[in-house]
């Protein structure tokens, strides 16, 4: 099984199921988990902005790490800013940095056409990753 697991969460309802899947995987392998929440930021003429406050993102990561820890799993969490469109590369880079054997993340349920047009982060991670990706729906 996977001893190191990279988990990417966002502000969607699916994030809870993503953490649950990672909890089950880590419990089976006695693995270690890294939880990452990226705040996508868009450049504007007056700087860079994000629609999500840092404290909200941090609360989501803290809750995920707390759930993992209460299940006896060693877990770490971080919140970082990333420019819009670069989240997939950041997730993969984090997985490489932690030598994670698998990436666990959610899908917001867009269809293939919608995901292709809008640019689904999960879709990009699947195609760019050099390791297995578990997409939770």
PyMOL commands that set and color helices and strands:
alter all, ss='L'
color gray80, all
select helices_A, chain A and resi 15-29+54-70+87-97+112-118+121-128
alter helices_A, ss='H'
color red, helices_A
select strands_A, chain A and resi 4-9+32-44+47-49+74-83+102-106+132-136
alter strands_A, ss='S'
color yellow, strands_A
deselect
rebuild
show_as cartoon
